[in-house]
């Protein structure tokens, strides 16, 4: 059973991303626009322009019964996410092709 909306593909499920996330209390107090970009991945799309992200570049918040780390999950919109890895290259190519089609 999938609890998420159908993903529109802007940030595909399991895609590597960087997400704005505070690593210290001082950063948290300073506001989202100064939070660093931290590694994570897309767990699922929650709604229009909103994704559930596992921030695996942060310190674990706990451990499961097998001792495996549990990382924070956060909801973020597109302005607080950027693709990394192969998905970033695919997104850039798609954008360039769309621009070429518009120019033609």
C-alpha positions as CSV (number, residue, x, y, z in Angstrom):
1,X,0.0,0.0,0.0
2,X,1.5,3.3,-1.1
3,X,0.6,6.3,1.1
4,X,2.0,8.8,-1.3
5,X,0.5,10.6,-4.3
6,X,1.6,9.6,-7.8
7,X,4.9,11.2,-8.4
8,X,4.9,13.8,-11.1
9,X,8.6,13.0,-11.9
10,X,10.1,16.4,-11.0
11,X,11.8,14.7,-8.1
12,X,11.4,10.9,-8.7
13,X,11.0,8.4,-5.9
14,X,14.4,7.3,-4.6
15,X,16.2,10.1,-6.5
16,X,19.3,11.5,-4.8
17,X,18.7,15.1,-3.8
18,X,20.2,17.9,-1.7
19,X,17.7,19.4,0.8
20,X,17.9,22.4,3.0
21,X,18.2,21.1,6.5
22,X,19.6,22.6,9.7
23,X,22.5,20.7,11.3
24,X,22.7,22.8,14.4
25,X,20.4,24.7,16.7
26,X,22.0,27.9,15.6
27,X,21.3,27.2,12.0
28,X,17.7,26.2,12.8
29,X,17.1,29.6,14.6
30,X,18.6,31.5,11.6
31,X,15.8,30.4,9.2
32,X,15.5,28.2,6.2
33,X,17.2,30.4,3.7
34,X,20.6,30.0,5.4
35,X,20.2,26.2,6.1
36,X,23.0,24.2,4.4
37,X,22.3,21.8,1.5
38,X,22.4,18.3,2.9
39,X,22.3,14.9,1.1
40,X,19.1,13.0,1.1
41,X,16.7,11.0,-1.1
42,X,13.1,11.2,-2.2
43,X,10.8,8.8,-0.2
44,X,7.6,9.9,-2.1
45,X,5.6,12.9,-3.3
46,X,3.0,14.0,-0.7
47,X,1.1,16.5,-2.8
48,X,1.5,19.1,-5.5
49,X,5.0,20.5,-5.2
50,X,5.7,18.7,-1.9
51,X,8.0,15.7,-1.2
52,X,8.9,13.5,1.7
53,X,12.7,13.4,2.0
54,X,15.0,11.2,4.1
55,X,17.9,13.4,5.2
56,X,20.6,10.7,5.3
57,X,23.4,13.3,5.3
58,X,22.3,14.4,8.8
59,X,23.1,12.6,12.0
60,X,20.7,9.7,12.7
61,X,17.9,10.5,15.1
62,X,17.7,7.0,16.4
63,X,18.5,3.4,15.5
64,X,16.1,0.5,14.7
65,X,16.0,-2.9,16.6
66,X,18.9,-4.1,14.4
67,X,21.1,-1.1,15.2
68,X,20.6,0.4,11.7
69,X,20.5,4.3,11.8
70,X,17.2,6.1,11.3
71,X,17.5,9.4,9.6
72,X,15.1,12.4,9.8
73,X,12.2,12.6,7.4
74,X,11.1,16.1,6.3
75,X,8.5,17.6,3.9
76,X,10.0,20.0,1.4
77,X,8.8,21.9,-1.7
78,X,10.8,22.3,-4.9
79,X,12.5,25.5,-3.7
80,X,14.2,23.5,-0.9
81,X,15.4,20.6,-3.1
82,X,17.9,20.0,-5.9
83,X,18.6,16.9,-7.8
84,X,22.0,15.3,-7.7
85,X,23.6,12.3,-9.4
86,X,22.1,10.8,-12.6
87,X,18.7,12.4,-12.1
88,X,20.2,15.9,-12.2
89,X,21.7,15.2,-15.6
90,X,18.4,13.8,-17.0
91,X,16.5,16.8,-15.7
92,X,19.0,19.2,-17.4
93,X,18.8,17.4,-20.7
94,X,15.0,17.4,-20.6
95,X,15.0,21.1,-19.8
96,X,17.4,21.8,-22.7
97,X,15.3,19.8,-25.1
98,X,12.1,21.6,-24.0
99,X,13.9,24.9,-24.7
100,X,15.0,23.8,-28.1
101,X,11.4,22.7,-29.0
102,X,10.1,26.1,-27.8
103,X,12.6,27.9,-29.9
104,X,11.7,26.0,-33.1
